[in-house]
Amino acid sequence: MRHYPLFFDITGRKCVVVGGGNVAERKVERLLTCGAHVEVVGKSLTPLLAEWNREGKLVHRDADYEGSSLGEAFLVIGATDDEAVNGQIAKDARAQGIPVNIVDDPARCDFILPSIVERGDLLIAVSTGGRSPALAKKLRKELETVYGPEYSILLEILGELRGKVIAGGHPSDENRECFEAVVSSEILDHIRAKRWRDVKELILKLTGIKMEVEER
């Protein structure tokens, strides 16, 4: 099975996680980070999930799974240790037209969850098509050593610069050349070394735009 790579905006969307164990906890954490409205269905929760429930970060349905648990969910994750229950979750979700992920069971998944390197708004996703989570984890760790926190700063700068360049009203080909020149320059070296004056001077030289760069 080949999966179509896609990033969902799930801000404020109802996302249901069935199961309250350690695996469910990891799935819930990512959903919360992305701003989802999370409902957890299960008779017991890990201490951290219970804490998040007390803090109002999620909704806990203290019950065994049934089809009505899905409600009007935007997506569903099945994270129980019961194969029969996981199979029913997949069946019910598909009957209701809800994308479903069953942990460690790619054949029952409409989507899979990649291993992620996160640097601010920069997300690098690694997927093995569900064949080897261990390899995906290894690759993620390798990428974390290559793409450090300087990339988060660079992306912030590029985002602001993009708005200024486009506002200049120049042809798109000319704008693209500006962006590529900055990305291909030694700007990352300056950011790593915290040479903020050099960052500003380089941007001015390559784009003709004067920018204020926050020192950090």
C-alpha positions in Angstrom: 0.0 0.0 0.0 1.3 3.4 -0.9 0.2 6.4 1.2 -0.3 9.9 -0.1 1.8 12.3 2.0 -0.3 14.9 3.6 -0.3 17.4 6.5 -3.8 17.9 8.1 -4.8 21.1 9.9 -6.6 19.5 12.9 -6.9 22.7 15.0 -10.1 22.5 17.0 -11.1 19.3 15.2 -12.5 16.3 17.2 -10.0 13.5 17.2 -10.9 10.3 19.0 -8.2 8.0 20.5 -9.5 4.6 21.7 -7.3 3.2 24.5 -5.6 4.8 27.5 -2.2 3.2 27.7 1.3 4.3 26.9 0.8 4.1 23.1 -2.4 6.1 23.3 -0.6 8.7 25.4 2.0 9.3 22.7 -0.7 9.6 20.1 -2.7 12.0 22.3 0.4 14.2 23.0 0.9 14.8 19.2 -2.7 15.6 18.6 -2.8 18.1 21.5 0.4 19.7 20.2 -1.4 20.2 16.9 -4.4 21.9 18.6 -6.9 19.1 18.2 -9.9 18.6 20.4 -9.1 15.1 21.8 -11.5 12.6 23.2 -10.0 9.4 24.8 -12.2 6.4 25.1 -11.2 3.7 27.6 -11.8 2.4 31.1 -8.4 3.4 32.4 -5.8 6.1 31.7 -2.1 6.4 32.2 -1.2 8.9 35.0 -0.3 11.6 32.4 -3.5 11.1 30.4 -5.4 11.3 33.7 -3.6 14.6 34.5 -4.4 16.0 31.1 -8.0 15.1 31.7 -8.1 16.9 35.1 -6.5 19.9 33.5 -9.2 20.0 30.8 -6.8 19.3 27.9 -8.8 16.3 26.7 -12.2 14.7 27.2 -12.2 11.2 28.8 -15.1 8.8 27.9 -14.8 6.3 30.8 -16.4 3.4 28.9 -15.6 0.5 26.7 -15.5 1.2 22.9 -18.7 1.1 20.9 -19.5 2.5 17.4 -21.2 5.6 18.9 -17.9 6.6 20.5 -16.7 8.0 17.2 -19.5 10.6 17.1 -18.5 13.2 14.4 -14.8 12.7 14.7 -12.4 14.1 12.1 -10.1 11.2 12.5 -9.7 8.2 14.8 -6.8 6.3 16.3 -7.2 2.8 17.6 -4.6 2.1 20.3 -5.9 -0.8 22.3 -4.2 -4.1 22.9 -7.3 -6.0 21.8 -7.2 -7.0 18.1 -11.0 -7.6 17.9 -11.7 -4.1 19.3 -9.2 -2.6 16.9 -10.8 -4.4 14.0 -14.2 -3.0 15.0 -12.8 0.5 15.3 -11.5 0.3 11.8 -14.8 -1.1 10.5 -16.9 1.5 12.2 -14.7 4.4 11.2 -14.7 3.4 7.5 -18.5 2.9 7.6 -18.8 6.5 8.9 -16.3 7.9 6.4 -13.7 8.8 9.1 -10.0 8.3 8.4 -8.6 5.7 10.8 -5.2 4.7 12.1 -4.8 1.4 14.0 -1.5 1.3 15.7 0.9 -1.4 14.4 -1.6 -2.6 11.9 -1.0 -0.9 8.5 -3.6 -3.0 6.7 -6.3 -1.5 8.8 -5.0 2.1 8.4 -6.3 4.8 6.1 -3.3 6.9 7.2 -0.1 6.2 9.0 1.8 8.4 11.5 5.4 9.2 10.5 8.3 9.7 12.8 8.9 13.5 13.0 11.7 15.9 13.4 10.3 19.2 14.6 12.2 22.5 14.4 9.6 25.3 15.0 7.4 25.3 12.0 9.7 23.0 10.1 8.5 19.4 10.2 10.5 16.6 8.6 8.5 13.4 8.4 10.0 9.9 8.0 7.9 7.0 7.0 8.7 3.4 6.2 5.1 2.7 5.0 4.5 1.0 8.4 7.1 -1.7 7.6 9.7 -0.7 10.2 9.0 1.8 13.0 12.5 1.0 14.3 14.1 2.2 11.1 12.0 5.3 11.0 13.1 6.1 14.6 16.8 5.6 13.7 16.5 7.9 10.7 14.7 10.5 12.8 17.5 10.5 15.3 20.1 10.9 12.5 18.1 13.8 11.1 17.9 15.5 14.5 21.7 15.7 14.5 21.8 17.3 11.0 18.9 19.8 11.3 19.4 21.7 14.6 17.5 24.6 16.1 19.1 27.0 13.7 16.7 25.8 11.1 13.8 27.0 13.2 15.3 30.5 13.2 16.1 30.4 9.5 12.5 29.5 8.7 11.2 32.4 10.8 13.5 34.8 8.9 12.5 33.3 5.5 8.8 33.6 6.4 9.2 37.3 7.2 11.4 37.9 4.2 9.0 36.2 1.8 6.3 38.6 2.8 8.5 41.6 2.1 9.8 40.2 -1.2 6.4 39.4 -2.5 5.1 42.9 -1.4 7.7 44.4 -3.7 5.7 43.3 -6.7 8.5 41.8 -8.7 8.1 38.9 -11.2 7.8 35.5 -9.5 11.0 34.2 -11.2 12.9 37.1 -9.8 11.5 36.5 -6.3 12.4 32.8 -6.5 16.0 33.7 -7.3 16.1 35.9 -4.2 14.8 33.1 -1.9 17.2 30.5 -3.5 20.2 32.9 -3.1 19.5 33.3 0.6 18.9 29.6 1.3 22.1 28.7 -0.6 24.2 31.3 1.2 26.2 31.0 4.4 23.2 32.3 6.4 23.0 29.1 8.5 26.6 29.5 9.6 25.9 33.0 10.7 22.8 31.9 12.7 24.7 29.0 14.4 27.4 31.5 15.4 24.9 34.1 16.5 26.4 36.6 14.1 23.1 38.6 13.7 24.7 41.6 12.1 26.1 39.3 9.4 22.7 37.8 8.9 21.1 41.2 8.3 23.9 42.4 6.0 23.8 39.2 4.0 20.0 39.5 3.4 20.4 43.1 2.4 23.2 42.2 0.0 21.2 39.4 -1.7 17.7 40.8 -1.7 18.1 44.6 -1.2 15.7 44.3 1.8 16.7 45.6 5.2 15.4 43.4 8.0 15.5 43.5 11.7 16.7 40.1 13.1 16.0 39.3 16.7 19.0 38.3 18.6 18.6 35.1 20.6 
